[in-house]
């Protein structure tokens, strides 16, 4: 079986939350920390939290 793509998985989890739970960047930051506990990312020059926040930022506050 192929490896799952952590980016797609994390974004899918974020968008599955109710709109009230994904309105602010503080909520996104809390979610990112929890998501990194469940889905470790490969090593990178940028921090893992920064990478996940870049994925979530455009989707924060969306209905």
N, CA, C, O and CB atoms as a CASP TS submission, in Angstrom:
PFRMAT TS
TARGET T0000
AUTHOR 0000-0000-0000
METHOD Language model
MODEL 1
PARENT N/A
ATOM      1  N   UNK     1       0.842  -1.179   0.000  1.00  0.00           N
ATOM      2  CA  UNK     1       0.000   0.000   0.000  1.00  0.00           C
ATOM      3  C   UNK     1       0.890   1.246   0.000  1.00  0.00           C
ATOM      4  O   UNK     1       1.938   1.251   0.645  1.00  0.00           O
ATOM      5  CB  UNK     1      -0.960  -0.004   1.223  1.00  0.00           C
ATOM      6  N   UNK     2       0.494   2.278  -0.700  1.00  0.00           N
ATOM      7  CA  UNK     2       1.279   3.500  -0.803  1.00  0.00           C
ATOM      8  C   UNK     2       1.217   4.291   0.496  1.00  0.00           C
ATOM      9  O   UNK     2       0.243   4.203   1.243  1.00  0.00           O
ATOM     10  CB  UNK     2       0.785   4.356  -1.970  1.00  0.00           C
ATOM     11  N   UNK     3       2.272   5.069   0.761  1.00  0.00           N
ATOM     12  CA  UNK     3       2.284   5.928   1.932  1.00  0.00           C
ATOM     13  C   UNK     3       1.245   7.028   1.759  1.00  0.00           C
ATOM     14  O   UNK     3       1.009   7.499   0.646  1.00  0.00           O
ATOM     15  CB  UNK     3       3.691   6.529   2.163  1.00  0.00           C
ATOM     16  N   UNK     4       0.631   7.432   2.854  1.00  0.00           N
ATOM     17  CA  UNK     4      -0.314   8.529   2.754  1.00  0.00           C
ATOM     18  C   UNK     4       0.451   9.842   2.695  1.00  0.00           C
ATOM     19  O   UNK     4       1.565   9.946   3.209  1.00  0.00           O
ATOM     20  CB  UNK     4      -1.302   8.520   3.941  1.00  0.00           C
ATOM     21  N   UNK     5      -0.134  10.814   2.083  1.00  0.00           N
ATOM     22  CA  UNK     5       0.465  12.130   1.951  1.00  0.00           C
ATOM     23  C   UNK     5       0.056  12.953   3.170  1.00  0.00           C
ATOM     24  O   UNK     5      -1.124  13.273   3.316  1.00  0.00           O
ATOM     25  CB  UNK     5       0.027  12.826   0.617  1.00  0.00           C
ATOM     26  N   UNK     6       1.002  13.307   4.055  1.00  0.00           N
ATOM     27  CA  UNK     6       0.611  14.024   5.269  1.00  0.00           C
ATOM     28  C   UNK     6      -0.041  15.372   4.975  1.00  0.00           C
ATOM     29  O   UNK     6      -0.922  15.797   5.722  1.00  0.00           O
ATOM     30  CB  UNK     6       1.818  14.231   6.153  1.00  0.00           C
ATOM     31  N   UNK     7       0.367  16.050   3.909  1.00  0.00           N
ATOM     32  CA  UNK     7      -0.242  17.344   3.575  1.00  0.00           C
ATOM     33  C   UNK     7      -1.725  17.177   3.307  1.00  0.00           C
ATOM     34  O   UNK     7      -2.544  17.899   3.876  1.00  0.00           O
ATOM     35  CB  UNK     7       0.448  17.975   2.352  1.00  0.00           C
ATOM     36  N   UNK     8      -2.074  16.243   2.458  1.00  0.00           N
ATOM     37  CA  UNK     8      -3.483  16.021   2.132  1.00  0.00           C
ATOM     38  C   UNK     8      -4.275  15.578   3.352  1.00  0.00           C
ATOM     39  O   UNK     8      -5.405  16.018   3.563  1.00  0.00           O
ATOM     40  CB  UNK     8      -3.613  14.982   1.025  1.00  0.00           C
ATOM     41  N   UNK     9      -3.681  14.710   4.150  1.00  0.00           N
ATOM     42  CA  UNK     9      -4.361  14.195   5.335  1.00  0.00           C
ATOM     43  C   UNK     9      -4.633  15.314   6.335  1.00  0.00           C
ATOM     44  O   UNK     9      -5.740  15.417   6.865  1.00  0.00           O
ATOM     45  CB  UNK     9      -3.527  13.089   5.993  1.00  0.00           C
ATOM     46  N   UNK    10      -3.638  16.148   6.595  1.00  0.00           N
ATOM     47  CA  UNK    10      -3.797  17.232   7.564  1.00  0.00           C
ATOM     48  C   UNK    10      -4.805  18.256   7.069  1.00  0.00           C
ATOM     49  O   UNK    10      -5.642  18.720   7.842  1.00  0.00           O
ATOM     50  CB  UNK    10      -2.452  17.908   7.842  1.00  0.00           C
ATOM     51  N   UNK    11      -4.738  18.615   5.800  1.00  0.00           N
ATOM     52  CA  UNK    11      -5.704  19.577   5.256  1.00  0.00           C
ATOM     53  C   UNK    11      -7.114  18.999   5.302  1.00  0.00           C
ATOM     54  O   UNK    11      -8.067  19.707   5.628  1.00  0.00           O
ATOM     55  CB  UNK    11      -5.333  19.962   3.807  1.00  0.00           C
ATOM     56  N   UNK    12      -7.245  17.747   4.985  1.00  0.00           N
ATOM     57  CA  UNK    12      -8.566  17.105   5.029  1.00  0.00           C
ATOM     58  C   UNK    12      -9.131  17.115   6.450  1.00  0.00           C
ATOM     59  O   UNK    12     -10.315  17.389   6.647  1.00  0.00           O
ATOM     60  CB  UNK    12      -8.480  15.656   4.506  1.00  0.00           C
ATOM     61  N   UNK    13      -8.286  16.817   7.436  1.00  0.00           N
ATOM     62  CA  UNK    13      -8.730  16.857   8.827  1.00  0.00           C
ATOM     63  C   UNK    13      -9.144  18.273   9.225  1.00  0.00           C
ATOM     64  O   UNK    13     -10.153  18.457   9.907  1.00  0.00           O
ATOM     65  CB  UNK    13      -7.621  16.347   9.758  1.00  0.00           C
ATOM     66  N   UNK    14      -8.377  19.260   8.808  1.00  0.00           N
ATOM     67  CA  UNK    14      -8.679  20.657   9.127  1.00  0.00           C
ATOM     68  C   UNK    14     -10.024  21.073   8.530  1.00  0.00           C
ATOM     69  O   UNK    14     -10.846  21.694   9.205  1.00  0.00           O
ATOM     70  CB  UNK    14      -7.560  21.582   8.610  1.00  0.00           C
ATOM     71  N   UNK    15     -10.236  20.730   7.275  1.00  0.00           N
ATOM     72  CA  UNK    15     -11.479  21.133   6.612  1.00  0.00           C
ATOM     73  C   UNK    15     -12.681  20.338   7.129  1.00  0.00           C
ATOM     74  O   UNK    15     -13.819  20.762   6.926  1.00  0.00           O
ATOM     75  CB  UNK    15     -11.351  20.953   5.099  1.00  0.00           C
ATOM     76  N   UNK    16     -12.461  19.206   7.786  1.00  0.00           N
ATOM     77  CA  UNK    16     -13.574  18.430   8.324  1.00  0.00           C
ATOM     78  C   UNK    16     -14.075  18.993   9.655  1.00  0.00           C
ATOM     79  O   UNK    16     -15.150  18.619  10.123  1.00  0.00           O
ATOM     80  CB  UNK    16     -13.156  16.979   8.501  1.00  0.00           C
ATOM     81  N   UNK    17     -13.294  19.892  10.264  1.00  0.00           N
ATOM     82  CA  UNK    17     -13.752  20.537  11.493  1.00  0.00           C
ATOM     83  C   UNK    17     -14.923  21.473  11.183  1.00  0.00           C
ATOM     84  O   UNK    17     -15.085  21.930  10.052  1.00  0.00           O
ATOM     85  CB  UNK    17     -12.593  21.319  12.168  1.00  0.00           C
ATOM     86  N   UNK    18     -15.724  21.745  12.194  1.00  0.00           N
ATOM     87  CA  UNK    18     -16.823  22.696  11.992  1.00  0.00           C
ATOM     88  C   UNK    18     -16.234  24.080  11.732  1.00  0.00           C
ATOM     89  O   UNK    18     -15.138  24.381  12.207  1.00  0.00           O
ATOM     90  CB  UNK    18     -17.784  22.724  13.230  1.00  0.00           C
ATOM     91  N   UNK    19     -16.943  24.921  10.988  1.00  0.00           N
ATOM     92  CA  UNK    19     -16.408  26.255  10.686  1.00  0.00           C
ATOM     93  C   UNK    19     -16.059  27.076  11.930  1.00  0.00           C
ATOM     94  O   UNK    19     -15.153  27.908  11.881  1.00  0.00           O
ATOM     95  CB  UNK    19     -17.403  27.018   9.857  1.00  0.00           C
ATOM     96  N   UNK    20     -16.754  26.859  13.028  1.00  0.00           N
ATOM     97  CA  UNK    20     -16.459  27.598  14.255  1.00  0.00           C
ATOM     98  C   UNK    20     -15.109  27.207  14.844  1.00  0.00           C
ATOM     99  O   UNK    20     -14.504  27.995  15.570  1.00  0.00           O
ATOM    100  CB  UNK    20     -17.555  27.364  15.283  1.00  0.00           C
ATOM    101  N   UNK    21     -14.631  26.008  14.542  1.00  0.00           N
ATOM    102  CA  UNK    21     -13.373  25.522  15.101  1.00  0.00           C
ATOM    103  C   UNK    21     -12.177  25.816  14.208  1.00  0.00           C
ATOM    104  O   UNK    21     -11.057  25.436  14.549  1.00  0.00           O
ATOM    105  CB  UNK    21     -13.463  24.042  15.348  1.00  0.00           C
ATOM    106  N   UNK    22     -12.378  26.474  13.086  1.00  0.00           N
ATOM    107  CA  UNK    22     -11.260  26.811  12.195  1.00  0.00           C
ATOM    108  C   UNK    22     -11.347  28.244  11.697  1.00  0.00           C
ATOM    109  O   UNK    22     -11.163  28.521  10.512  1.00  0.00           O
ATOM    110  CB  UNK    22     -11.224  25.857  11.006  1.00  0.00           C
ATOM    111  N   UNK    23     -11.632  29.149  12.626  1.00  0.00           N
ATOM    112  CA  UNK    23     -11.781  30.553  12.277  1.00  0.00           C
ATOM    113  C   UNK    23     -10.515  31.390  12.472  1.00  0.00           C
ATOM    114  O   UNK    23     -10.273  32.330  11.715  1.00  0.00           O
ATOM    115  CB  UNK    23     -12.879  31.140  13.083  1.00  0.00           C
ATOM    116  N   UNK    24      -9.720  31.060  13.464  1.00  0.00           N
ATOM    117  CA  UNK    24      -8.592  31.929  13.795  1.00  0.00           C
ATOM    118  C   UNK    24      -7.254  31.224  13.599  1.00  0.00           C
ATOM    119  O   UNK    24      -7.178  29.999  13.504  1.00  0.00           O
ATOM    120  CB  UNK    24      -8.712  32.417  15.231  1.00  0.00           C
ATOM    121  N   UNK    25      -6.215  32.032  13.542  1.00  0.00           N
ATOM    122  CA  UNK    25      -4.875  31.465  13.407  1.00  0.00           C
ATOM    123  C   UNK    25      -4.465  30.755  14.700  1.00  0.00           C
ATOM    124  O   UNK    25      -3.655  29.828  14.663  1.00  0.00           O
ATOM    125  CB  UNK    25      -3.854  32.569  13.050  1.00  0.00           C
ATOM    126  N   UNK    26      -5.008  31.176  15.827  1.00  0.00           N
ATOM    127  CA  UNK    26      -4.714  30.492  17.092  1.00  0.00           C
ATOM    128  C   UNK    26      -5.273  29.069  17.067  1.00  0.00           C
ATOM    129  O   UNK    26      -4.624  28.134  17.536  1.00  0.00           O
ATOM    130  CB  UNK    26      -5.304  31.280  18.289  1.00  0.00           C
ATOM    131  N   UNK    27      -6.486  28.910  16.515  1.00  0.00           N
ATOM    132  CA  UNK    27      -7.071  27.581  16.384  1.00  0.00           C
ATOM    133  C   UNK    27      -6.242  26.732  15.428  1.00  0.00           C
ATOM    134  O   UNK    27      -6.047  25.538  15.657  1.00  0.00           O
ATOM    135  CB  UNK    27      -8.526  27.675  15.896  1.00  0.00           C
ATOM    136  N   UNK    28      -5.759  27.351  14.362  1.00  0.00           N
ATOM    137  CA  UNK    28      -4.930  26.625  13.393  1.00  0.00           C
ATOM    138  C   UNK    28      -3.620  26.179  14.039  1.00  0.00           C
ATOM    139  O   UNK    28      -3.142  25.073  13.785  1.00  0.00           O
ATOM    140  CB  UNK    28      -4.642  27.506  12.154  1.00  0.00           C
ATOM    141  N   UNK    29      -3.048  27.033  14.865  1.00  0.00           N
ATOM    142  CA  UNK    29      -1.796  26.686  15.532  1.00  0.00           C
ATOM    143  C   UNK    29      -1.988  25.516  16.497  1.00  0.00           C
ATOM    144  O   UNK    29      -1.156  24.610  16.551  1.00  0.00           O
ATOM    145  CB  UNK    29      -1.242  27.899  16.282  1.00  0.00           C
ATOM    146  N   UNK    30      -3.066  25.537  17.246  1.00  0.00           N
ATOM    147  CA  UNK    30      -3.373  24.426  18.158  1.00  0.00           C
ATOM    148  C   UNK    30      -3.585  23.142  17.375  1.00  0.00           C
ATOM    149  O   UNK    30      -3.093  22.081  17.760  1.00  0.00           O
ATOM    150  CB  UNK    30      -4.623  24.741  19.005  1.00  0.00           C
ATOM    151  N   UNK    31      -4.320  23.245  16.273  1.00  0.00           N
ATOM    152  CA  UNK    31      -4.565  22.078  15.428  1.00  0.00           C
ATOM    153  C   UNK    31      -3.252  21.567  14.832  1.00  0.00           C
ATOM    154  O   UNK    31      -3.025  20.358  14.789  1.00  0.00           O
ATOM    155  CB  UNK    31      -5.566  22.423  14.304  1.00  0.00           C
ATOM    156  N   UNK    32      -2.393  22.469  14.377  1.00  0.00           N
ATOM    157  CA  UNK    32      -1.119  22.075  13.770  1.00  0.00           C
ATOM    158  C   UNK    32      -0.265  21.288  14.759  1.00  0.00           C
ATOM    159  O   UNK    32       0.342  20.278  14.401  1.00  0.00           O
ATOM    160  CB  UNK    32      -0.353  23.313  13.279  1.00  0.00           C
ATOM    161  N   UNK    33      -0.223  21.758  16.003  1.00  0.00           N
ATOM    162  CA  UNK    33       0.566  21.040  17.020  1.00  0.00           C
ATOM    163  C   UNK    33       0.018  19.630  17.229  1.00  0.00           C
ATOM    164  O   UNK    33       0.783  18.670  17.322  1.00  0.00           O
ATOM    165  CB  UNK    33       0.561  21.816  18.363  1.00  0.00           C
ATOM    166  N   UNK    34      -1.306  19.509  17.303  1.00  0.00           N
ATOM    167  CA  UNK    34      -1.916  18.193  17.494  1.00  0.00           C
ATOM    168  C   UNK    34      -1.693  17.303  16.262  1.00  0.00           C
ATOM    169  O   UNK    34      -1.425  16.109  16.396  1.00  0.00           O
ATOM    170  CB  UNK    34      -3.426  18.340  17.781  1.00  0.00           C
ATOM    171  N   UNK    35      -1.805  17.886  15.076  1.00  0.00           N
ATOM    172  CA  UNK    35      -1.623  17.121  13.842  1.00  0.00           C
ATOM    173  C   UNK    35      -0.193  16.599  13.719  1.00  0.00           C
ATOM    174  O   UNK    35       0.028  15.504  13.202  1.00  0.00           O
ATOM    175  CB  UNK    35      -1.971  17.984  12.625  1.00  0.00           C
ATOM    176  N   UNK    36       0.765  17.375  14.190  1.00  0.00           N
ATOM    177  CA  UNK    36       2.154  16.933  14.117  1.00  0.00           C
ATOM    178  C   UNK    36       2.427  15.777  15.071  1.00  0.00           C
ATOM    179  O   UNK    36       3.364  15.008  14.859  1.00  0.00           O
ATOM    180  CB  UNK    36       3.091  18.091  14.425  1.00  0.00           C
ATOM    181  N   UNK    37       1.632  15.650  16.101  1.00  0.00           N
ATOM    182  CA  UNK    37       1.753  14.492  16.987  1.00  0.00           C
ATOM    183  C   UNK    37       1.260  13.228  16.287  1.00  0.00           C
ATOM    184  O   UNK    37       1.791  12.138  16.503  1.00  0.00           O
ATOM    185  CB  UNK    37       0.963  14.723  18.290  1.00  0.00           C
ATOM    186  N   UNK    38       0.239  13.388  15.446  1.00  0.00           N
ATOM    187  CA  UNK    38      -0.341  12.233  14.741  1.00  0.00           C
ATOM    188  C   UNK    38       0.389  11.913  13.438  1.00  0.00           C
ATOM    189  O   UNK    38       0.491  10.746  13.059  1.00  0.00           O
ATOM    190  CB  UNK    38      -1.811  12.491  14.445  1.00  0.00           C
ATOM    191  N   UNK    39       0.895  12.932  12.751  1.00  0.00           N
ATOM    192  CA  UNK    39       1.497  12.763  11.419  1.00  0.00           C
ATOM    193  C   UNK    39       2.878  13.417  11.385  1.00  0.00           C
ATOM    194  O   UNK    39       2.979  14.607  11.086  1.00  0.00           O
ATOM    195  CB  UNK    39       0.582  13.372  10.315  1.00  0.00           C
ATOM    196  N   UNK    40       3.923  12.683  11.679  1.00  0.00           N
ATOM    197  CA  UNK    40       5.255  13.282  11.620  1.00  0.00           C
ATOM    198  C   UNK    40       5.645  13.605  10.175  1.00  0.00           C
ATOM    199  O   UNK    40       5.351  12.845   9.252  1.00  0.00           O
ATOM    200  CB  UNK    40       6.294  12.338  12.253  1.00  0.00           C
ATOM    201  N   UNK    41       6.305  14.736  10.002  1.00  0.00           N
ATOM    202  CA  UNK    41       6.755  15.157   8.675  1.00  0.00           C
ATOM    203  C   UNK    41       8.229  14.807   8.506  1.00  0.00           C
ATOM    204  O   UNK    41       8.960  14.689   9.490  1.00  0.00           O
ATOM    205  CB  UNK    41       6.527  16.682   8.467  1.00  0.00           C
ATOM    206  N   UNK    42       8.663  14.640   7.267  1.00  0.00           N
ATOM    207  CA  UNK    42      10.098  14.414   7.047  1.00  0.00           C
ATOM    208  C   UNK    42      10.894  15.658   7.447  1.00  0.00           C
ATOM    209  O   UNK    42      10.351  16.762   7.474  1.00  0.00           O
ATOM    210  CB  UNK    42      10.375  14.049   5.561  1.00  0.00           C
ATOM    211  N   UNK    43      12.152  15.482   7.750  1.00  0.00           N
ATOM    212  CA  UNK    43      12.998  16.606   8.148  1.00  0.00           C
ATOM    213  C   UNK    43      13.078  17.630   7.029  1.00  0.00           C
ATOM    214  O   UNK    43      13.052  17.294   5.845  1.00  0.00           O
ATOM    215  CB  UNK    43      14.407  16.119   8.527  1.00  0.00           C
ATOM    216  N   UNK    44      13.174  18.878   7.434  1.00  0.00           N
ATOM    217  CA  UNK    44      13.229  19.972   6.475  1.00  0.00           C
ATOM    218  C   UNK    44      13.990  21.134   7.106  1.00  0.00           C
ATOM    219  O   UNK    44      14.199  21.163   8.319  1.00  0.00           O
ATOM    220  CB  UNK    44      11.798  20.410   6.038  1.00  0.00           C
ATOM    221  N   UNK    45      14.398  22.079   6.283  1.00  0.00           N
ATOM    222  CA  UNK    45      15.053  23.278   6.814  1.00  0.00           C
ATOM    223  C   UNK    45      14.061  24.117   7.616  1.00  0.00           C
ATOM    224  O   UNK    45      14.402  24.695   8.648  1.00  0.00           O
ATOM    225  CB  UNK    45      15.661  24.119   5.668  1.00  0.00           C
ATOM    226  N   UNK    46      12.839  24.169   7.121  1.00  0.00           N
ATOM    227  CA  UNK    46      11.796  24.894   7.850  1.00  0.00           C
ATOM    228  C   UNK    46      11.256  23.998   8.956  1.00  0.00           C
ATOM    229  O   UNK    46      11.315  22.773   8.862  1.00  0.00           O
ATOM    230  CB  UNK    46      10.649  25.347   6.895  1.00  0.00           C
ATOM    231  N   UNK    47      10.738  24.613   9.986  1.00  0.00           N
ATOM    232  CA  UNK    47      10.146  23.850  11.078  1.00  0.00           C
ATOM    233  C   UNK    47       8.853  23.191  10.626  1.00  0.00           C
ATOM    234  O   UNK    47       8.157  23.705   9.750  1.00  0.00           O
ATOM    235  CB  UNK    47       9.888  24.752  12.290  1.00  0.00           C
ATOM    236  N   UNK    48       8.540  22.064  11.220  1.00  0.00           N
ATOM    237  CA  UNK    48       7.330  21.326  10.847  1.00  0.00           C
ATOM    238  C   UNK    48       6.074  22.163  11.106  1.00  0.00           C
ATOM    239  O   UNK    48       5.138  22.150  10.307  1.00  0.00           O
ATOM    240  CB  UNK    48       7.251  19.998  11.624  1.00  0.00           C
ATOM    241  N   UNK    49       6.062  22.889  12.228  1.00  0.00           N
ATOM    242  CA  UNK    49       4.897  23.721  12.545  1.00  0.00           C
ATOM    243  C   UNK    49       4.704  24.809  11.482  1.00  0.00           C
ATOM    244  O   UNK    49       3.577  25.093  11.076  1.00  0.00           O
ATOM    245  CB  UNK    49       5.056  24.362  13.944  1.00  0.00           C
ATOM    246  N   UNK    50       5.794  25.405  11.042  1.00  0.00           N
ATOM    247  CA  UNK    50       5.735  26.444  10.011  1.00  0.00           C
ATOM    248  C   UNK    50       5.183  25.879   8.694  1.00  0.00           C
ATOM    249  O   UNK    50       4.413  26.546   8.003  1.00  0.00           O
ATOM    250  CB  UNK    50       7.138  27.053   9.783  1.00  0.00           C
ATOM    251  N   UNK    51       5.571  24.679   8.364  1.00  0.00           N
ATOM    252  CA  UNK    51       5.096  24.038   7.129  1.00  0.00           C
ATOM    253  C   UNK    51       3.595  23.795   7.209  1.00  0.00           C
ATOM    254  O   UNK    51       2.863  24.111   6.270  1.00  0.00           O
ATOM    255  CB  UNK    51       5.842  22.703   6.879  1.00  0.00           C
ATOM    256  N   UNK    52       3.132  23.236   8.322  1.00  0.00           N
ATOM    257  CA  UNK    52       1.705  22.941   8.472  1.00  0.00           C
ATOM    258  C   UNK    52       0.899  24.241   8.485  1.00  0.00           C
ATOM    259  O   UNK    52      -0.179  24.304   7.895  1.00  0.00           O
ATOM    260  CB  UNK    52       1.447  22.130   9.770  1.00  0.00           C
ATOM    261  N   UNK    53       1.405  25.266   9.144  1.00  0.00           N
ATOM    262  CA  UNK    53       0.687  26.543   9.174  1.00  0.00           C
ATOM    263  C   UNK    53       0.580  27.145   7.767  1.00  0.00           C
ATOM    264  O   UNK    53      -0.423  27.781   7.444  1.00  0.00           O
ATOM    265  CB  UNK    53       1.395  27.534  10.124  1.00  0.00           C
ATOM    266  N   UNK    54       1.588  26.953   6.942  1.00  0.00           N
ATOM    267  CA  UNK    54       1.514  27.442   5.560  1.00  0.00           C
ATOM    268  C   UNK    54       0.416  26.708   4.791  1.00  0.00           C
ATOM    269  O   UNK    54      -0.208  27.289   3.903  1.00  0.00           O
ATOM    270  CB  UNK    54       2.875  27.265   4.846  1.00  0.00           C
ATOM    271  N   UNK    55       0.177  25.446   5.119  1.00  0.00           N
ATOM    272  CA  UNK    55      -0.894  24.691   4.472  1.00  0.00           C
ATOM    273  C   UNK    55      -2.264  25.159   4.961  1.00  0.00           C
ATOM    274  O   UNK    55      -3.218  25.224   4.185  1.00  0.00           O
ATOM    275  CB  UNK    55      -0.722  23.189   4.736  1.00  0.00           C
ATOM    276  N   UNK    56      -2.356  25.484   6.256  1.00  0.00           N
ATOM    277  CA  UNK    56      -3.654  25.806   6.853  1.00  0.00           C
ATOM    278  C   UNK    56      -4.053  27.276   6.699  1.00  0.00           C
ATOM    279  O   UNK    56      -5.241  27.591   6.635  1.00  0.00           O
ATOM    280  CB  UNK    56      -3.637  25.450   8.314  1.00  0.00           C
ATOM    281  N   UNK    57      -3.077  28.167   6.639  1.00  0.00           N
ATOM    282  CA  UNK    57      -3.359  29.614   6.602  1.00  0.00           C
ATOM    283  C   UNK    57      -4.365  30.003   5.518  1.00  0.00           C
ATOM    284  O   UNK    57      -5.285  30.763   5.818  1.00  0.00           O
ATOM    285  CB  UNK    57      -2.070  30.382   6.384  1.00  0.00           C
ATOM    286  N   UNK    58      -4.243  29.527   4.271  1.00  0.00           N
ATOM    287  CA  UNK    58      -5.226  29.930   3.258  1.00  0.00           C
ATOM    288  C   UNK    58      -6.624  29.364   3.513  1.00  0.00           C
ATOM    289  O   UNK    58      -7.606  29.841   2.943  1.00  0.00           O
ATOM    290  CB  UNK    58      -4.754  29.494   1.892  1.00  0.00           C
ATOM    291  N   UNK    59      -6.708  28.355   4.361  1.00  0.00           N
ATOM    292  CA  UNK    59      -7.993  27.703   4.624  1.00  0.00           C
ATOM    293  C   UNK    59      -8.603  28.131   5.950  1.00  0.00           C
ATOM    294  O   UNK    59      -9.666  27.639   6.330  1.00  0.00           O
ATOM    295  CB  UNK    59      -7.824  26.202   4.608  1.00  0.00           C
ATOM    296  N   UNK    60      -7.947  29.037   6.655  1.00  0.00           N
ATOM    297  CA  UNK    60      -8.456  29.523   7.933  1.00  0.00           C
ATOM    298  C   UNK    60      -9.551  30.547   7.683  1.00  0.00           C
ATOM    299  O   UNK    60      -9.373  31.492   6.914  1.00  0.00           O
ATOM    300  CB  UNK    60      -7.319  30.136   8.787  1.00  0.00           C
ATOM    301  N   UNK    61     -10.693  30.346   8.345  1.00  0.00           N
ATOM    302  CA  UNK    61     -11.809  31.268   8.198  1.00  0.00           C
ATOM    303  C   UNK    61     -12.724  30.950   7.033  1.00  0.00           C
ATOM    304  O   UNK    61     -13.722  31.641   6.829  1.00  0.00           O
ATOM    305  CB  UNK    61     -11.295  32.644   8.046  1.00  0.00           C
ATOM    306  N   UNK    62     -12.409  29.927   6.270  1.00  0.00           N
ATOM    307  CA  UNK    62     -13.276  29.537   5.156  1.00  0.00           C
ATOM    308  C   UNK    62     -14.526  28.838   5.678  1.00  0.00           C
ATOM    309  O   UNK    62     -14.461  28.114   6.671  1.00  0.00           O
ATOM    310  CB  UNK    62     -12.520  28.618   4.173  1.00  0.00           C
ATOM    311  N   UNK    63     -15.657  29.046   5.023  1.00  0.00           N
ATOM    312  CA  UNK    63     -16.879  28.335   5.436  1.00  0.00           C
ATOM    313  C   UNK    63     -16.816  26.848   5.123  1.00  0.00           C
ATOM    314  O   UNK    63     -17.764  26.117   5.409  1.00  0.00           O
ATOM    315  CB  UNK    63     -18.094  28.942   4.756  1.00  0.00           C
TER
END
